Amino acid sequence: MSRKKYCKRIQFLDDWSLKTKLYILFIFCVLVPVLVTNTVFYQSIKGNIEEKEHSRFNEMQQRIKFNLRNSIDNSLYVSNFLYTDGTLNRFMEFKYHDQEDYYSAYYDMLSNNNLVRYYYSYQQVNQITFYVGNDTFVNGGNFIKLDDEVKKSDWYQALMNTSDHIMIYSYFDKQQAEMSQSQGGRKVSIIRKLDYFGEQQVEKVLKVDLDYALINKSLKNEGANGKVYVVSDGRVIFSNDSKMNQMRKPFNLIANSPIDPVQSMQSIPVVSEDWQIVVSTEKLDVLSEIVNSKLNLTLLIILNLLVPTLLIWLISRSLVIRVDRIAKHLDQVKHEKFEVISGPVGKDEIGSLTHSYNMMVIKIKNLIEIVFKGQVDRQALELSKKQAELKALQSQVNPHFMFNTLETIRMRSLIKDELETSDVIHKLALLLRQTINWGDDLITIAEEINFVESYLSIQQYRFGEKLQFAIRITDESIAAMMIPKLTVLTFVENACIHGIEGTSNDGVVEVLFEIRSNELYISIRDTGVGMDQDKLASLRKMMQDPSMDRMSELSSIGMMNAYIRLRMYFDDFVQVHIFSEKGKGTTIGIQIPLMQASQE
């Protein structure tokens, strides 16, 4: 066999972990041979005993299942017969004039119907009751009015809450338990809606009560082979255990019942439920048959199992612990954590691997330090270059010349009594001065309102009577709150340029500052041209994920820029909502938590 073929044959072993290989070696070379040897003579004795008990056990299971199935099927047959009885249906549907009319129809129905015959022909049926929503009925016999008291009962609520028209239901009737010594209060009933003849004018429910005592009696005959429990929804419905079979007390929960080791659990479908037949028997003491062999069995286990197990455990511990330690440190490398393995590493192959890993980590850390330092130096140089370019650009414009010129024009306007023009020039100079002399980025809302009012006054001077504006603040405490400079002004500017300027009608711009719950709410509304739904949807989508890179996708970047500044200062707690309708205008709503807006 060539070396290449040999390597392919054992290649799959390389994919198994070291711990797995050691476990496989232990299992197939130590554990399995020992267990097989000790099991052979044990099974030879145990087999005959278990075969005999197993046969008796299966016979008992089949008898229980047959008797229980027979009782349910007989009761279900009675229910099915009454469900399709047309005479009975007409009797319950009819509206009677008085009690005499009712009793006359009642006896006529009994004489022409097989109700009584089916009632007594099956021993498993204890009681049949019709609940009829007919106000002309008289309670008595097998017929009860379906009144509010009946509708509050547990069994009726369960029937109404299921999508099936038939169900089996087990419950405890406290009133019957106090009245009847023989029957007790436990009931198992087949309940169904009488809707065979389609939609009816009267609600009708049939309840067939099984003979609980008779079914329990049949289970008592199985007591010689163990305990039997018939379980429904976690409750023991029938049992041959006297502790569980107290008919004058509610059903016991199987989880709270002291039950011997369960030997079998079999499911049996019953109408709308799946019952479990749980059988518990005493465990066979097979070891009592081989008591004389215990000493030999113990010596074999110690010799063949304990010594190899201890030796393999010590070797595997030496290998696996160190390999796991290397694996954990390598996993940290994926997260850019380079830590040296400390402690004794050994002199074998794993120790050599650990030493090589430590050398690699030290070299990587040195390399990262060199590269990172160089990158920081390059960034600092680039920043200095940008700052120098910015200062050079700023030095090209002398803002004092611009302000002096505007002040000269304003003074000449005052001399000529052009007060409106003078006021507009004054407000324009104020806006330009605040824009150039930026200073702190956070200002009070009162200062922001001054900017907004100055800007809207200038726009009103420009548009004339076409533009009207209003600025309202509902609470004096709002004026001292802090927001980024010119953010509200940016939204107001957008309302004037994209809203009012594009319409031929008169327009209104309203700015509102108010407190809603624990939030500062700022509203900027205009009655301009508005936006169509496609443009509005696109803008909302961009506002959900604002970034400097996406600003290039917009025709106007002012709103996006203002929103990004708001999110930077208020830790993403700020929310901006946009509402617009074509031809009716646009409303911008800004929500800022009071705790954030109040911080200085």
C-alpha positions in Angstrom: 0.0 0.0 0.0 1.4 3.4 -1.0 2.0 6.1 1.5 -0.5 8.4 -0.3 -3.4 5.9 0.1 -2.5 5.3 3.7 -2.7 9.0 4.5 -6.1 9.3 2.9 -7.4 6.4 4.9 -6.5 7.9 8.3 -7.1 11.5 7.4 -10.5 11.7 9.1 -8.8 11.0 12.4 -7.1 14.4 12.2 -10.5 16.1 12.3 -11.4 14.7 15.7 -10.5 16.6 18.9 -7.8 15.2 21.1 -10.3 14.7 23.9 -12.6 12.7 21.6 -9.7 10.5 20.5 -8.9 9.7 24.1 -12.5 8.9 24.9 -12.8 6.6 21.9 -9.6 4.8 22.9 -11.0 4.3 26.5 -14.4 3.2 25.3 -13.4 0.6 22.8 -10.2 -0.7 24.4 -11.3 -0.7 28.0 -14.9 0.0 28.8 -16.6 -2.0 26.1 -14.6 -5.3 26.7 -15.2 -5.1 30.4 -18.9 -4.4 30.1 -19.4 -7.2 27.5 -17.6 -9.7 29.6 -19.6 -8.9 32.8 -22.9 -8.6 31.0 -22.8 -12.1 29.3 -23.3 -14.2 32.4 -25.6 -11.6 34.0 -28.0 -11.6 31.0 -28.1 -15.4 30.9 -29.8 -15.4 34.3 -31.8 -12.3 33.9 -33.3 -13.2 30.5 -35.7 -15.9 31.6 -37.0 -13.9 34.6 -37.7 -10.8 32.6 -39.3 -12.7 29.7 -41.9 -14.2 32.1 -42.6 -10.8 33.7 -42.8 -9.1 30.4 -45.4 -11.4 29.1 -47.7 -10.8 32.1 -47.0 -7.1 31.8 -48.1 -6.9 28.2 -51.3 -8.9 28.9 -52.2 -6.5 31.6 -51.6 -3.5 29.3 -53.9 -4.9 26.6 -56.7 -5.6 29.0 -56.6 -2.1 30.4 -56.6 -0.5 27.0 -59.4 -2.7 25.8 -61.7 -2.1 28.8 -61.1 1.6 28.7 -61.6 1.9 24.9 -64.8 -0.2 25.2 -66.3 2.1 27.9 -65.5 5.3 25.9 -66.8 3.8 22.6 -70.1 2.7 24.1 -70.7 6.1 25.6 -69.7 7.8 22.4 -72.1 5.6 20.5 -75.0 6.8 22.7 -73.9 10.4 22.1 -73.7 9.9 18.3 -77.2 8.3 18.3 -78.8 11.2 20.2 -76.8 13.7 18.1 -78.6 12.6 14.9 -82.1 12.1 16.4 -84.5 14.3 14.4 -87.5 13.9 16.8 -85.4 14.9 19.7 -84.1 18.0 17.8 -87.6 19.1 16.9 -88.7 18.7 20.5 -85.9 21.0 21.8 -86.4 23.6 19.0 -90.2 24.1 19.5 -91.4 27.1 21.5 -94.2 25.9 24.0 -97.1 28.1 25.1 -97.2 26.8 28.7 -96.1 24.0 30.9 -99.0 21.8 30.0 -98.1 22.1 26.3 -94.5 21.3 27.2 -95.3 18.1 29.2 -97.6 16.9 26.6 -94.9 17.2 23.9 -92.4 15.7 26.4 -94.3 12.4 26.9 -95.2 12.2 23.2 -91.5 12.5 22.4 -90.6 9.7 24.9 -93.2 7.4 23.6 -91.9 7.8 20.0 -88.2 7.9 20.7 -85.5 5.4 21.7 -84.0 7.7 24.3 -84.9 5.5 27.3 -83.8 2.3 25.6 -80.3 3.7 24.8 -80.0 5.2 28.2 -80.2 1.9 30.0 -78.7 -0.5 27.4 -75.1 0.5 28.1 -73.8 0.1 31.6 -70.9 2.4 31.1 -73.4 5.4 30.8 -74.3 6.9 34.1 -76.3 10.0 33.1 -77.5 11.8 30.0 -78.4 15.5 30.2 -79.6 17.9 27.5 -78.9 21.6 28.1 -81.3 23.6 26.0 -81.4 27.4 25.5 -85.2 27.4 25.2 -87.0 29.6 27.7 -90.2 27.6 27.4 -88.6 24.4 28.8 -89.1 23.1 32.3 -86.2 21.7 34.2 -86.7 18.0 34.9 -85.7 14.5 33.7 -82.9 14.7 31.2 -83.6 18.3 30.1 -82.1 21.4 31.8 -82.4 25.0 30.7 -79.1 26.4 29.4 -79.1 29.4 31.7 -76.4 31.8 32.9 -75.4 29.5 35.8 -74.8 26.6 33.4 -72.8 28.8 31.1 -70.5 29.7 34.0 -69.6 26.1 34.6 -66.1 24.9 33.8 -67.2 22.2 31.3 -69.4 24.6 29.3 -66.6 27.2 29.1 -64.2 24.5 27.9 -66.6 23.4 25.2 -67.0 27.0 24.0 -63.3 27.6 23.9 -62.6 24.6 21.6 -63.0 24.6 17.9 -64.3 21.0 17.9 -68.0 20.3 18.3 -67.4 17.3 20.6 -65.0 16.9 23.5 -64.3 14.7 26.6 -64.0 16.6 29.9 -63.2 15.5 33.4 -64.1 17.6 36.4 -65.1 17.5 40.0 -68.7 18.3 41.0 -68.6 19.4 44.6 -72.4 19.6 44.9 -72.8 16.0 43.8 -70.0 14.8 46.1 -72.0 16.2 49.0 -75.3 14.7 47.9 -74.2 11.2 46.7 -72.2 8.8 48.8 -71.9 6.1 46.2 -71.1 8.2 43.0 -68.9 10.9 44.6 -68.1 14.1 42.8 -65.7 13.0 40.1 -67.2 13.1 36.5 -65.9 12.1 33.1 -68.3 13.3 30.4 -68.6 13.4 26.6 -69.9 16.8 25.8 -70.9 18.0 22.3 -72.8 20.8 20.6 -76.0 19.6 19.0 -75.5 21.2 15.6 -76.1 18.2 13.3 -79.1 19.8 11.7 -77.3 23.0 10.7 -78.0 26.4 12.1 -80.7 26.3 14.7 -82.7 28.9 16.7 -81.9 27.3 20.0 -78.5 26.5 21.5 -78.3 22.8 22.6 -75.6 20.9 24.4 -75.5 17.1 25.1 -73.6 15.8 28.1 -73.1 12.0 28.6 -71.6 11.1 32.0 -69.6 7.9 32.1 -70.1 5.5 35.0 -67.0 6.5 36.9 -67.4 3.9 39.6 -67.8 1.0 37.1 -64.7 1.9 35.2 -62.6 2.2 38.4 -63.9 -1.2 39.5 -62.6 -2.8 36.3 -59.1 -1.4 37.1 -59.1 -2.8 40.6 -58.8 -6.3 39.1 -55.4 -5.4 37.8 -53.9 -4.7 41.2 -52.0 -7.9 41.4 -49.5 -6.9 38.7 -48.9 -3.2 39.8 -50.5 0.2 39.9 -52.5 1.7 36.9 -53.0 5.4 36.4 -55.1 6.9 33.5 -53.9 10.5 33.1 -55.6 13.4 31.3 -54.0 16.8 31.2 -51.7 16.0 34.1 -54.5 14.6 36.4 -55.1 11.1 37.4 -58.7 10.3 36.1 -58.9 6.6 36.9 -56.6 4.4 39.1 -56.6 1.1 41.0 -54.5 2.9 43.7 -56.8 3.5 46.7 -54.8 6.7 47.6 -55.6 8.1 44.2 -59.1 6.8 43.8 -61.0 8.8 46.4 -64.2 9.7 44.5 -65.3 12.3 47.0 -62.2 14.4 46.5 -60.9 16.3 43.4 -58.6 14.6 40.9 -54.9 14.3 41.9 -52.1 15.7 39.9 -49.8 13.0 38.6 -46.8 15.3 39.3 -47.7 15.4 43.0 -48.5 11.7 43.4 -46.1 9.2 45.0 -45.7 6.7 42.1 -43.3 3.8 41.9 -40.9 3.6 39.0 -42.9 3.8 35.8 -42.6 0.7 33.7 -44.8 1.7 30.8 -46.6 4.8 29.4 -48.9 4.4 26.5 -51.0 7.0 24.8 -54.6 6.3 23.8 -56.7 8.8 21.7 -60.0 9.6 23.4 -62.4 11.9 21.5 -60.7 15.3 21.7 -57.8 14.3 24.0 -54.9 11.9 24.3 -54.9 10.0 27.5 -51.9 8.3 28.9 -52.1 4.9 30.5 -49.2 4.8 33.1 -48.4 1.4 34.6 -46.0 1.0 37.5 -44.7 -2.3 38.8 -42.0 -3.3 41.3 -38.5 -3.5 39.8 -37.2 -7.0 39.4 -34.4 -7.8 41.8 -32.4 -9.9 39.4 -29.2 -9.4 41.4 -30.6 -11.6 44.2 -30.3 -14.6 41.8 -26.6 -13.9 41.4 -25.7 -12.8 44.9 -22.9 -15.4 45.1 -21.1 -13.8 42.1 -20.9 -10.3 43.5 -17.4 -10.7 44.8 -16.1 -11.9 41.5 -17.9 -9.2 39.6 -16.4 -6.5 41.9 -12.9 -7.8 41.4 -13.3 -7.9 37.7 -14.5 -4.3 37.6 -11.6 -3.0 39.7 -9.0 -4.9 37.7 -10.2 -4.3 34.2 -11.8 -0.9 34.5 -10.6 1.2 37.4 -6.8 1.1 36.8 -7.0 1.8 33.0 -9.5 4.6 33.6 -7.2 6.3 36.1 -4.2 6.1 33.9 -6.0 7.4 30.8 -7.6 10.2 32.8 -4.2 11.4 34.0 -2.7 11.4 30.5 -5.7 13.1 28.9 -5.7 15.8 31.6 -2.1 16.6 30.8 -2.8 16.9 27.1 -6.3 18.4 27.0 -5.8 21.2 29.5 -2.7 22.6 27.7 -4.3 22.3 24.2 -7.5 24.1 25.5 -5.3 26.9 26.9 -3.7 27.4 23.5 -7.1 27.3 21.7 -8.5 30.0 24.1 -5.6 32.3 23.5 -5.8 31.8 19.7 -9.5 32.6 19.9 -8.6 35.9 21.6 -6.3 36.7 18.7 -9.4 36.9 16.4 -10.6 39.8 18.7 -7.2 41.5 18.5 -6.2 40.5 22.0 -2.6 39.3 22.1 -1.8 37.8 25.4 1.2 35.6 26.3 0.6 32.2 27.8 1.9 32.1 31.3 2.7 29.2 33.7 4.5 25.9 33.0 4.2 24.7 29.5 6.1 21.4 29.6 8.9 20.0 27.3 6.8 17.8 25.0 5.4 18.8 21.6 2.6 20.8 23.2 5.1 22.8 25.2 7.1 23.5 22.1 3.9 24.8 20.4 3.1 27.0 23.4 6.6 28.5 23.3 6.2 29.3 19.5 2.9 30.9 20.1 4.4 33.2 22.8 7.1 34.3 20.4 4.5 35.0 17.7 2.4 37.2 20.0 5.4 39.2 21.1 6.4 40.0 17.5 2.8 40.9 16.5 2.5 43.3 19.4 5.8 45.0 18.5 4.7 45.2 14.8 1.3 46.7 15.7 2.9 49.3 18.0 5.3 50.4 15.1 2.5 50.6 12.5 0.0 52.3 14.8 2.5 55.0 15.8 3.3 55.7 12.2 -0.4 56.0 11.3 -0.9 58.5 14.2 2.0 60.6 13.0 0.6 60.7 9.5 -2.9 61.7 10.7 -1.4 64.5 12.9 0.5 65.9 9.9 -2.7 65.7 7.7 -4.7 67.5 10.4 -2.1 70.3 10.7 -2.1 70.7 6.9 -6.0 71.1 6.9 -5.9 73.6 9.7 -3.3 75.7 7.9 -5.4 75.7 4.7 -8.5 76.7 6.7 -6.7 79.6 8.4 -5.3 80.8 5.0 -8.8 80.7 3.6 -10.3 82.7 6.5 -7.6 85.3 6.2 -8.7 86.1 2.7 -11.9 87.7 3.9 -12.0 90.6 6.3 -15.4 90.4 8.1 -14.9 93.8 9.7 -15.0 95.5 6.3 -18.4 93.7 5.6 -19.9 94.7 8.9 -18.7 98.4 8.7 -20.2 98.6 5.2 -23.6 97.2 6.4 -23.5 99.6 9.4 -22.9 102.6 7.0 -25.8 101.6 4.8 -28.0 101.2 7.9 -27.1 104.7 9.2 -27.8 106.3 5.9 -31.2 104.5 5.8 -32.0 105.9 9.2 -31.0 109.4 8.1 -33.4 109.1 5.1 -36.2 107.7 7.5 -36.1 104.3 5.7 -36.7 102.5 9.0 -37.8 99.2 7.4 -34.7 99.0 5.3 -32.5 99.9 8.3 -34.1 97.2 10.5 -33.6 94.5 7.8 -29.9 95.5 7.4 -29.5 95.4 11.1 -30.9 91.8 11.3 -28.8 90.7 8.3 -25.7 92.0 10.0 -26.7 90.1 13.2 -27.1 86.8 11.3 -23.8 87.3 9.4 -21.9 88.1 12.6 -23.2 85.0 14.4 -22.4 82.8 11.4 -18.8 84.0 11.1 -18.1 84.3 14.8 -19.3 80.7 15.5 -18.1 80.3 19.1 -19.8 77.7 21.1 -22.0 75.3 19.1 -24.7 75.1 21.9 -26.8 78.1 22.5 -30.1 78.8 24.4 -33.4 78.5 22.6 -34.0 82.2 23.3 -30.9 83.1 21.2 -32.0 80.6 18.5 -35.4 82.4 18.5 -33.7 85.7 17.9 -31.9 84.2 14.8 -35.1 82.7 13.5 -37.0 86.0 14.0 -34.3 88.0 12.2 -34.2 85.6 9.3 -38.0 85.5 8.9 -38.1 89.4 9.0 -35.6 89.5 6.2 -37.6 87.0 4.2 -40.8 89.0 4.9 -39.1 92.1 3.6 -38.2 90.2 0.5 -41.6 88.5 -0.1 -43.8 91.3 1.2 -47.3 90.4 2.2 -46.9 86.9 0.6 -45.1 85.7 3.8 -46.6 85.8 7.3 -44.8 84.1 10.3 -45.5 83.4 14.0 -43.1 82.2 16.7 -44.6 80.8 19.9 -43.1 79.5 23.1 -45.5 77.9 25.6 -43.3 77.7 28.7 -40.8 80.3 30.0 -38.4 77.5 31.1 -37.9 76.5 27.5 -36.0 79.7 26.7 -33.0 78.6 28.8 -32.7 75.1 27.3 -29.7 74.4 25.0 -29.7 73.2 21.4 -27.1 73.3 18.6 -26.8 76.8 17.0 -28.9 77.5 13.8 -30.5 74.0 13.7 -34.1 75.4 14.0 -33.1 78.2 11.6 -32.0 75.6 9.0 -35.5 74.0 9.0 -37.1 77.4 8.9 -34.9 78.4 5.9 -35.9 75.1 4.1 -39.6 76.0 4.7 -39.1 79.4 3.1 -37.0 78.4 0.1 -38.6 75.0 -0.8 -42.1 75.7 0.6 -43.2 79.4 0.4 -41.0 80.5 -2.5 -42.4 77.8 -4.8 -46.1 78.8 -4.4 -47.9 81.7 -6.0 -50.3 82.0 -3.0 -49.7 83.7 0.3 -47.8 81.5 2.8 -47.4 81.1 6.6 -44.5 79.8 8.6 -45.2 78.9 12.2 -42.5 77.9 14.8 -43.7 76.4 18.1 -41.7 75.5 21.2 -43.6 73.4 23.8 -43.2 70.7 26.4 -45.0 67.4 25.8 -44.7 64.8 28.7 -41.0 64.6 29.3 -39.9 66.0 25.9 -39.2 69.3 24.3 -41.2 69.5 21.1 -40.3 71.9 18.3 -42.6 72.3 15.3 -41.8 74.1 12.1 -44.9 74.3 9.8 -45.4 76.0 6.4 -48.3 76.3 4.0 -46.1 76.0 0.9 -46.0 73.6 -2.0 -45.5 70.5 0.1 -44.1 67.2 -1.3 -45.5 64.2 -3.1 -45.5 60.8 -1.4 -42.5 59.4 -3.3 -40.3 62.3 -2.3 -41.6 62.2 1.3 -40.9 58.5 1.6 -37.4 58.9 0.2 -36.6 61.7 2.6 -38.0 59.8 5.6 -35.9 56.8 4.6 -32.7 58.9 4.6 -33.6 60.4 7.9 -33.8 57.0 9.5 -30.1 56.3 8.7 -28.4 59.8 8.6 -24.8 60.0 7.7 -22.4 62.5 6.1 -21.9 60.1 3.1 -25.6 60.1 2.2 -25.9 63.9 2.2 -24.6 63.8 -1.4 -27.8 62.1 -2.5 -29.9 65.1 -1.4 -30.5 68.2 -3.5 -30.6 70.2 -0.2 -28.2 69.1 2.5 -29.3 71.6 5.2 -32.0 69.5 6.9 -29.8 66.4 6.9 -26.8 68.4 8.3 -29.0 69.9 11.1 -30.4 66.4 12.0 -26.9 64.9 12.2 -25.8 67.7 14.5 -28.9 67.1 16.7 -28.1 63.4 17.0 -24.4 64.1 17.8 -25.3 66.3 20.7 -28.3 64.4 22.1 -26.9 60.8 21.9 -29.4 59.6 19.3 -32.3 60.3 21.6 -33.6 63.1 19.3 -36.4 62.2 16.8 -37.4 64.2 13.7 -40.8 63.5 12.0 -41.8 64.9 8.6 -45.4 65.3 7.5 -46.2 66.8 4.1 -49.0 66.8 1.5 -48.7 68.1 -2.0 -50.2 71.6 -2.3 -50.9 72.0 1.4 -47.5 72.4 3.0 -45.0 70.6 5.3 -44.6 70.1 9.0 -41.3 69.2 10.8 -41.6 67.9 14.3 -38.4 67.6 16.6 -38.6 65.7 19.9 -35.8 66.1 22.4 -35.8 64.6 26.0 -36.0 67.4 28.6 -33.1 65.8 30.5 -30.9 66.2 27.4 -32.1 69.6 26.4 -31.7 71.0 29.9 -28.0 70.0 30.2 -25.6 72.9 29.8 
